[in-house]
Amino acid sequence: MAAFEQNLSKMISVQLRNKANEFLNCRKNANNLADILQMFEAETDNYTPLLLTIEVIFTELLKRGDLIQHIEPLKLIDNSPEAEYCKWLNECYETAISYALKCIKLGRTNSRLQALVTASKLMQAEGKYPLENVFGFYFPSVRLKNIFIVLLDSEISMSAPIARFQEFTEYRDVQQYGLKILTTLSYKKSPSQIYMQNYLELLDKLLITEIPTEIKIKAKERNIDDKEEKVLCNSDKKGRFQFGAASCRRNANRCWGFACQWALCEEPRTHRRALMLLVERLMPLLSKPHLATDMLCDSLDAGGPISMLALQGVLELVRQHNIEYPELYDRLYAMFEPEMFATRYKKRLIHLADVFLSSTHLPESMVAAFAKRISRLSLVASPDDAGALLQLLANLLLRHPALKLSNDPYVMEETSACRSRALGSSLWELRALSRHWHAGVTDAARRVLAAPFDSELKKRFKTIELNFIRPDGMSLPSGERLLQYWDLMA
């Protein structure tokens, strides 16, 4: 059945290609274009051949300039056959674009993705070869806005098309005009959860290419060998595109400002998407980062993956903007639970914990609590996770060589790091891990055990005495058992 459908699709593609070539080669075959557009109404599932056909046809027509309508002010409307034909081509072009936009929500997943690509490439062709005679750089903002309206549909999740759209958002002109357009589509006061998710994902893709700050722009201006920005609608016949980093940052702030008025924290998926967008893309661009404090602190108290994501934003506020958060280390300490291994953000948590605990001025009781908790979790972790935890533990012991862990009065259930009684504990877990079935975990545990001893050995001992009692001349010390069997001759 699949082979039959594939062969049928190939036959349709060949027929459509022949019709397209006949139309492009001779105007007498103009009805071919009408037939191709009419086929969209009959199709219900696989729109890909039709979409590829209209993409080829109208890209070529735009390149030729056949869609340019020569309208001069204060003159009568031209009703010549040539003008009527050009008008009809423009109507067909608008119909084809409307079909492409409609297909983003219809049919198979492959067809939906192809519809988005076709609409974007026609936008690119129109940007290079405008429908009117323009001077300077031109970008068809209306086409991009229509694409955004479809992607932000409030009834259907557009995760797959938005992910595919990333190949176009990497261009600077799409980023700049897209952020400006997105500010005009944020007016909804209480959108649905799907709309909010689509909006946040689209904003994330528009920020996939880093927007430089003023410091980076000044450093960039001093770099003579800097490459030109990638531009989607670039053309040699038009002016050069001028990228405005300041306007992009301003529009990004406006987009986030609109989104903050929505109920982003009611649904976990929307909450996670908003936090990822904030900590990975928006934090360096925000004009007033401290306004995100409430959202990040509330998220840090939520627990689970949401707390792990918020931790990165809180770290940025503490390090860069002098924001104080009480009991921050207790919050971090409480995240190291066996449940952390079931989340996709566990590596992020381990990395951020290493950054938080990098200071050598932390109380030893707190560091000992983290060391003890990490070693205890290593016993139940997978080999990969145990290796990462042991690396973190090794860093803690190297930074705090004064830790003396002997017994084991440690209280695992204690939520406060300083009250967990870890300072008087031992790391017997490392001895157990040094006999782990996995060779990588065994080697990592032995390196952790060897690191403090080797460092102390190199620091404190320059020479090592081989005798317990310093010899006095050639005579043996009193009480030496060798005297029972040997006589020392002078």
PyMOL commands that set and color helices and strands:
alter all, ss='L'
color gray80, all
select helices_A, chain A and resi 2-25+27-29+31-42+48-64+81-103+109-128+141-151+159-164+166-169+172-184+193-206+214-221+245-259+268-282+289-300+304-321+328-335+338-342+346-356+364-378+383-399+428-433+439-460+481-484
alter helices_A, ss='H'
color red, helices_A
deselect
rebuild
show_as cartoon
